[in-house]
Amino acid sequence: MSNPNENNKKCNCGCEGHHHEFENGMSQEDATVTLTMEDDSEVECAVIAIYPAADKEYIALLPLDEDGDNEDGEVFLYRYSESDGEPTLENIESDDEYEVAAEAFDEILDNAEFDEE
């Protein structure tokens, strides 16, 4: 999982609350956001999950290549909030907060794997 150095990125996924029905009828699995990186390059990411951890919300994003694939399994984690109905992504600045967010995301993955069995 990565904690890239972007500053207060906004997503355009149209999130409608938690656990993730979107205004346009897409499921969470179909939602994508475009991140602008520090070097002004853009990365299209699939929304994996928006989830709570330690009284905050976080979003897990899977960066996609030009073909819509992710070969290396890298995941980006950001602090997530909504202001006036607009989703906002913020960097996770401290290692301690990142560990909390990463552990909560790992639990989501573990539960998903258990549900598939």
PyMOL commands that set and color helices and strands:
alter all, ss='L'
color gray80, all
select helices_A, chain A and resi 28-30+95-116
alter helices_A, ss='H'
color red, helices_A
select strands_A, chain A and resi 9-10+15-16+21-22+32-36+42-53+56-63+76-83+86-90
alter strands_A, ss='S'
color yellow, strands_A
deselect
rebuild
show_as cartoon
